[in-house]
Amino acid sequence: MNSRPPLAAPSAAARTAVGPTRRGVLFGAGGALAAAVLAACSSGDSNAPSPSATTAASGSPSPTVTTGTVTVTIKDFAFSPTPLIVAPGTRIVVTNQDSESHTLTATASGGGGFDTGILTTGKSVEITAPTQPGDYPYTCSIHPTMKGTLTVA
């Protein structure tokens, strides 16, 4: 049988000395790091809210604006992703993975004017997002209950 002497508990003075020191290192360094990161991300306009300030005030993160080429999938009588937020002029590849034919057609008159035409199962087509920022509602002209919004930011 192993007979080791029991470990002695640290004295109250030792607990006090170690506790704040550890917290100071962990939280103090983290606070300094956070301040450095926020300072580095500053836009130079001291009156402009930082992204974290905007997030904290609204309670939800800002949406991500996609650039480059974006893929929209039609499946199970729905468009994905939603919401669809892109930069002006972004290339959008629309793919029909459903068992029925569909379209992705702008519904607002003069609102971007995009239309994939009829996409049969397995077909894809590329459209270009409007160059003017705004919200552009769209639908499937064959199945008008299918709706979405393209946001150009």
N, C-alpha and C positions, 0 to 999 in steps of 0.2 A: 504494500500500500504506500502511496506517495504521501509524505507528510511535509507539506510546505507551510510555512507560517502564513497566516492571513495577511493580505495587503492592508496596510493602514490607509484610512481615508485621509485625503489632504486636509490640512488645517483650514480654518475659516480664512485666515490671512492668505494662504496659498490660493484658495478658490477665488478670492476677490482679486488677487493680482493677475491670475491667468484669465479669468472670464472677460473683463473689459479689454484686455490686451488682444485676445483673439477676435472679439467683436470689432475692435477698432481696426484691426488689420483687414478683416473680411469686408466690413461695411465701408470703412474709410477708403480703402483701395477701390472698391466697387463704385463708390460715389465719385471719386476722382476720375475713374475711367469713364463713367457715364457723362460727366461734365466735359471731359476731353472729346468724347465722341460727338456730343451735341455741339460743342464749339466748332469742331472740324466740319460739321455738316451745315453750318450757318450760311445763309445766302448773302450775308453782308447787310441785309435790310433788317435793322433791329426792330422794326415795327411789324415785320411779317411773322405770322405764327409758324412755329416749327411743325413738322409732321406729327411729332409726338404730342405737341400741345393740341393740335387739331383732333387727333385721335382721342386724347383724354377728355376733351371738351364734348365731343359728340358721342363718345362711348363705343364707336365702331371704327375699324381701320378704313383708311381711304381705299377706294377701289384701285386695282392695278390696271394701268393702261398698257395694252399689248401693242407691240410694234413688230415689224417684219411681216411674216405670213402667219395667219390664224386659220385654224380649221374649225368649221362648224359642221356638226354631225346631225343628221336627221334620223331619228330612231324612235320607235314606239310612239309615233305621232307627236314628237316633241323636238324642239331645237336645243342643241347643247353646244357650247356652254351658255348659261344665262347667269348673270348679265354678260353681255358682249360689249366690252369697252376697248376701243382701239384708237390709235393715233390717226390723224387725217391721212388719207391715201393708202392705208394699210391694205395689203392683198389678203383676201378672204377666200379660202377654198371651201366650198360647200359640198358635202358628200352625203348621198342618200343611202343609209344602211337599213332602210325600212322595206317592208314587203309591198308597199304601195308607192305610186309616183307622188312627188311633192314639188313645190316651188318655194323659193324664198324671195318674196316680192315686197318692195317698199310700199306702204299704204298711204303715206301723206302725199298729196299732190305737190309736185315740184320738190319733194323731200329726199333728194339723193338719187332718185330714179334707178335704183338697182333692181334687177330681176334675173333670176337664174334660168328662167324658162322651166319647162317640165323636166324634172330629173327622175328617170326610171331607177329601179333598184340597182345599186352598185355604181351609179354614175356620179361624177364630180364635175364641178365647174368653178372657175375662178371669177370673182367680182372684185371691184375696188371700192373701198370705203369712200364716202364723200370727203371733200377737202375742207368743208366748213364744219366747225364744231357744232354739236347739237345732238338731240335725240331723234332717231329715225325708226319709227315703228315699222314692223314688217309682219307678214303673214304667209301662210301657204294659200295660194289662190284656189287650190283644189279642196282644201280642208280649212275653211276660214276660222275654225276654233283654235287652230295652231297659231300662236302669236309670239312675238319677241320684240325686243328693242335693241337696236344698234346705237350705242353712244359713242360719238366721236369727240374725244377730249384733247 
